[in-house]
Amino acid sequence: MEDQINSLLNSQINIEEFNNNNNSNNNNEEEDKPIVKIYDSDKQNLMDRINSGEFMKIQAPMVRFSRLPFRMLVKKWGCDITYTPMIMAAEFNRSEAARDSDFTINKLDEPLIVQFGVNNAEELVSAAEKVKDYCQGIDINCGCPQRWVMKEGFGANLLLHPERIYDMVKQINNRVPIPISIKIRVQSDLKDTIELAKRAERIGVSWITVHGRTSAMKSSHPVDYDAIKLVKDNVTLPVFANGDVFTLSQSNEIREKTGVNGVMSARGLLTNPALFQGYDKTPIECIKDFINIYSEYGGLHPVIFHRHLMYMLYEYHNKNEKSEFNKLSTISGIMDYINDKFLF
Ligand SMILES: Cc1cc2nc3c(=O)[nH]c(=O)nc-3n(C[C@H](O)[C@H](O)[C@H](O)COP(=O)(O)O)c2cc1C
């Protein structure tokens, strides 16, 4: 099933086709100083929860998908923390239109972490200033392996230039009162990953999320939980494990195996937003909730709304039904199909 979901995810989303009727400073020599940060109450509350040992269930950042309606849904169905999709900081700083389109929030979506695609401290500080009053933390994407992202010096490219990460974290800690986390992938030489985690801890990263695959590995490649455990064993700051969390029992196994402070799921939550409540497939009630949230708040392109439902209904459909549902091209057609089939 995971392979099929991967191929669905990798297939192009052609929005046109849809009938839509409806600078980095090198601070290498600078000493790392211990960081004591005081936050406002909602940010402090999140840090207190994480540091108290509460096991956190987290929805991963997902470009196009982890937008407000989906975040509200997964919060209702068991996620403790949600992440925005990666937001390109430079664009976000420059364009009001980008800010309006990329950043929609509400009170039901707390605690929220805003993830940025960024490679220098000035852009990050500027973007963080803009969102700091509307979220509980910011995160630097240090794991995206896509070619264009690597070329721009964002995502996993930062793992090759860790000084850039350290500089961004230091500048945030000096200038913006907000928790700052990093989401990394394991590297082929785990010594580099451990070194990065230790240094990140010294300069005041609030937590680290570790995706247990290297940048070269496909999402079908098994996750290296031993590597995640190694990171956890080498630092005292909170570590979240990411990769292949499709069920609550997998989440519990990862917790036992690695000792991490929480788990983060991407594809698992796409196919079953209720997984952290122990459901094996998306409950119909959850699908109803998604439709109601979408109807009330909008905030998703119809193509993405349709995609979400494809994933959530995956386990309910045989091959022909999948094909029938996937061909629908209007919101009214989608709603009629679901009404007829799932007896609203
Ligand atoms: C559709 C999709 C979009 C993604 N977008 C992002 C993103 O914006 N930022 C990020 O750090 N990772 C992104 N990822 C990677 C996931 O956050 C996660 O690290 C990866 O899918 C492994 O988790 P999983 O095995 O639970 O899917 C994305 C993954 C998917 C499937």
PDBQT file of the ligand as one rigid body, heavy atoms in Angstrom, charges set to zero:
ROOT
HETATM    1  C1  LIG A 401       3.312  15.528   0.106  1.00  0.00    +0.000 C 
HETATM    2  C2  LIG A 401       4.507  15.751   0.970  1.00  0.00    +0.000 A 
HETATM    3  C3  LIG A 401       4.990  17.032   1.168  1.00  0.00    +0.000 A 
HETATM    4  C4  LIG A 401       6.115  17.255   1.997  1.00  0.00    +0.000 A 
HETATM    5  N1  LIG A 401       6.511  18.537   2.246  1.00  0.00    +0.000 NA
HETATM    6  C5  LIG A 401       7.483  18.756   3.196  1.00  0.00    +0.000 A 
HETATM    7  C6  LIG A 401       7.771  20.069   3.661  1.00  0.00    +0.000 A 
HETATM    8  O1  LIG A 401       7.141  21.049   3.271  1.00  0.00    +0.000 OA
HETATM    9  N2  LIG A 401       8.774  20.212   4.587  1.00  0.00    +0.000 N 
HETATM   10  C7  LIG A 401       9.462  19.134   5.093  1.00  0.00    +0.000 A 
HETATM   11  O2  LIG A 401      10.339  19.311   5.956  1.00  0.00    +0.000 OA
HETATM   12  N3  LIG A 401       9.195  17.879   4.678  1.00  0.00    +0.000 NA
HETATM   13  C8  LIG A 401       8.198  17.674   3.768  1.00  0.00    +0.000 A 
HETATM   14  N4  LIG A 401       7.858  16.401   3.420  1.00  0.00    +0.000 N 
HETATM   15  C9  LIG A 401       8.559  15.270   4.088  1.00  0.00    +0.000 C 
HETATM   16  C10 LIG A 401       7.762  14.846   5.327  1.00  0.00    +0.000 C 
HETATM   17  O3  LIG A 401       7.602  15.911   6.251  1.00  0.00    +0.000 OA
HETATM   18  C11 LIG A 401       8.432  13.659   6.024  1.00  0.00    +0.000 C 
HETATM   19  O4  LIG A 401       9.726  14.050   6.470  1.00  0.00    +0.000 OA
HETATM   20  C12 LIG A 401       8.595  12.449   5.097  1.00  0.00    +0.000 C 
HETATM   21  O5  LIG A 401       7.442  12.252   4.301  1.00  0.00    +0.000 OA
HETATM   22  C13 LIG A 401       8.829  11.178   5.932  1.00  0.00    +0.000 C 
HETATM   23  O6  LIG A 401       7.719  10.949   6.785  1.00  0.00    +0.000 OA
HETATM   24  P1  LIG A 401       6.645   9.798   6.481  1.00  0.00    +0.000 P 
HETATM   25  O7  LIG A 401       7.418   8.506   6.335  1.00  0.00    +0.000 OA
HETATM   26  O8  LIG A 401       5.726   9.847   7.673  1.00  0.00    +0.000 OA
HETATM   27  O9  LIG A 401       5.948  10.171   5.212  1.00  0.00    +0.000 OA
HETATM   28  C14 LIG A 401       6.769  16.157   2.593  1.00  0.00    +0.000 A 
HETATM   29  C15 LIG A 401       6.299  14.849   2.365  1.00  0.00    +0.000 A 
HETATM   30  C16 LIG A 401       5.170  14.644   1.587  1.00  0.00    +0.000 A 
HETATM   31  C17 LIG A 401       4.664  13.256   1.396  1.00  0.00    +0.000 C 
ENDROOT
TORSDOF 0
